[in-house]
Amino acid sequence: MEIITSNKGCEKLCNNGYMYVLKHFGKSKITWRCSKRSSFKCMGELYTNIQKEDPVLKSDHNHFGDSEKVDVEKALCIMKQQSKSGLSKPLEVYAEGVAKLDGNVRSKMPVEDHVKRTLRNQRSKLNPIEPTSLDNLIIDGAYLN
């Protein structure tokens, strides 16, 4: 069991070839639902304790788990984190991340250009937006003296 960050910045739980997103955060347990709920109408759900440990399957899935797809998601999450924090170029981050994967997982990776674009977008989130007019210009208080 492992927790990664989803594309929207939320937590995603990976367990036995399935991925789950947060459904409900209760007093004593957390309910997770299958991430394929909308695409496959999967009713698979899982419980964990508050510390996000000890998973218990509540309801079964209507599809097979894909551990290789989960490994792809984990690799993409690591690449995004490296792209945000480092000064490496997207091509270097991509090449380094793909080199760590085995052949079956590597074959399920998205197209290289798509991943590199995603990595560039992750980095651009750190940079301030260039103002197009004086109304959009925000000057930090430290520079006003």
Order of alpha helices (4+ residues) and beta strands (2+ residues): beta-beta-beta-beta-alpha-beta-beta-alpha-alpha-alpha-alpha
